[in-house]
Amino acid sequence: MTEAFRQDGLAAAAFILDFAISNKASTETLVNSYWIYGAHMLTDSNNLAAIEAWRKCVELKPDDESIGAQSWIMLAEAAESNDFRPINAELERLAALPKPNPGIAAQIQTALQVVSKNRNV
């Protein structure tokens, strides 16, 4: 991915989130917009903004989004602290749960590889 492409994705995610908020979008749309924004913040190494976005997902839909969003928050916290041990244990736990948790675990594992590509995990 080129830097220009990454920056375009980041700008698009911010625009989509702002648009959803200003147009009082449905809860589902807001949750999705915050999740996408958080993912782009993580790829931009803005771990604290990613955590904030994913906490908003939990706030908006605590029952539906809590397990997945909490795991994404753990990933961003691991990236921020450079301690990936807690997220590795969480991935094992998610993988053992019923669907959709193994899928979430696989997504986070992929993101973990991207976030930690230059670190020992």
Secondary structure, DSSP 8 states (H G I E B T S, - for coil): --HHHHHHHHHHHHHHHHHHHHTT--HHHHHHHHHHHHHHHHHTT-HHHHHHHHHHHHHHSHHHHHHHHHHHHHHHHHHHHT--HHHHHHHHHHHHSSTTHHHHHHHHHHHHHHHTTTS--
